[in-house]
Amino acid sequence: MAPSTDKLALLGGKPIGLPTAPKFPVFTRTAINRVVKVLEGGQMVGLDNRHPAISAAEDAISSYHDSRHALAVSSGHAALHMALMGVDVGPGDEVITTPYTWGASVSCILHQSAIPVFADVDRLTGLMDPASIEACITQRTRAILVVHLYGQPANMTAICKIAKKHGLAVIEDGSQAHGARWKNKSVGNWGDVAGFSCMGGKILATGEGGYLVTGDPDIRWRACLSTQHMGRSPEPGFPPEYLPTVDSLLYTYRISTVMAVLMAEQFKKLDKELAVRRANVGHLRSCLDESQFIELPKYGKQALPSWHMLTANFRADEAGITRDTFVRALRAEGLSWGPYVPAPIPDWPRLQWRGYKGPKTMWMENLKRAKTDYSKTQIPNCRYKCDRSMEMSTNNFIRPARKDMERLASIVHKVERNVDALREMEAK
Ligand SMILES: Cc1ncc(COP(=O)(O)O)c(C=O)c1O
């Protein structure tokens, strides 16, 4: 029988609680001063790359990504959409991707009038399982879009090998994984092109913004042509054959000079913050080693995650309670750790053209023409993951916080000790 001080907050006990989270993102004094200078300078828009704030951001991106060609844009979605355009994915082309991600990894494909085809994922990490890719390849497949979800690097060796064998482009979505490495090479540097988000909740957070990196200057120019004002065309190296296509039929995906300043500055402290994030998550994971009902993924030597979130699976069968009850009990104690992807993306209503009654989307007609039937998608591991998964943001882990990690783990242990009481609660 648990002592009365151990009574769960969900059942009327005293919550353990966590210290107030530090603010995120953090901008240095230099960054703030530089923003003020841009505002005082009066030039809010960088219509061409000669604006020093934009070129400085692109230099910072490039130097973080092994001198790859960089394009700073307005969001992660913009970067991914332009990445697809950069590798010439177009209407009717199929792009193999993951059913377990943030929707923008899929909507970028839909916005290019291409057709998402869903491979399966690993049951614990939720990352695309390379073994499930080849069964998805058809004559219309043009690319694989892989997501480094929660800061975990996907198996790029296997994915690039499959892509090479079948002549497919590889697009990486590194939006949640700035600084993660696979085989000691940064994510974003493996495929043909990569898109990253820098919105306010990301590892490298500016507020809004994103960027694309590629080893091929031509991919960058193609992305640039549909993204930016024609003022960019006189940049050195602009291919003359593209001049007739320079016009203002654009997606306006340009970055603001303010966000560009912040982006360049955030890169300066990224590795330092990552080291602290890794130390905190490492300590938390070791504190959770003896957890009865939380299963954490294990990573081989090849993977160095950057920990945007900590993912785990809840062992509902062993616990004898639902994940929902467990999550509610954690929340009542002050710990927010719950499911991030509500259901496999192919199940989402806006991808079902048969019988769809909601507001119109630009992709419905394409999906209908391609006769997609996502109800037939074979993704048992994704369903397994969606049913059990719990994710915790690690954005508050950029300051040393060993004690907080221990407190956090003590909440999990308290709830686990009291699982009988939760079973009783559920039975009522
Ligand atoms: C995996 C993933 N891809 C793409 C995006 C899109 O980024 P943004 O919100 O900057 O458009 C996000 C952001 O939330 C994301 O988490």
The ligand as a Tripos MOL2 file, in Angstrom:
@<TRIPOS>MOLECULE
LIG
   16    16     1     0     0
SMALL
NO_CHARGES

@<TRIPOS>ATOM
      1 C1          8.7480   17.5710  -39.1010 C.3       1 LIG1
      2 C2          8.2890   18.9280  -39.5410 C.ar      1 LIG1
      3 N1          8.2940   19.2570  -40.8370 N.ar      1 LIG1
      4 C3          7.9140   20.4580  -41.2740 C.ar      1 LIG1
      5 C4          7.4960   21.4330  -40.4020 C.ar      1 LIG1
      6 C5          6.9940   22.7380  -40.9500 C.3       1 LIG1
      7 O1          7.6830   23.8300  -40.4560 O.3       1 LIG1
      8 P1          6.9720   25.2740  -40.3930 P.3       1 LIG1
      9 O2          5.9930   25.2430  -39.2910 O.co2     1 LIG1
     10 O3          8.1160   26.2030  -40.1520 O.co2     1 LIG1
     11 O4          6.3520   25.4770  -41.7210 O.co2     1 LIG1
     12 C6          7.4750   21.1640  -39.0490 C.ar      1 LIG1
     13 C7          7.0600   22.2080  -38.0860 C.2       1 LIG1
     14 O5          6.3110   22.2590  -37.2880 O.2       1 LIG1
     15 C8          7.8770   19.8750  -38.5880 C.ar      1 LIG1
     16 O6          7.8610   19.5630  -37.2830 O.3       1 LIG1
@<TRIPOS>BOND
     1     1     2 1
     2     2     3 ar
     3     2    15 ar
     4     3     4 ar
     5     4     5 ar
     6     5     6 1
     7     5    12 ar
     8     6     7 1
     9     7     8 1
    10     8     9 2
    11     8    10 1
    12     8    11 1
    13    12    13 1
    14    12    15 ar
    15    13    14 2
    16    15    16 1
@<TRIPOS>SUBSTRUCTURE
     1 LIG1         1 GROUP 0 **** ****
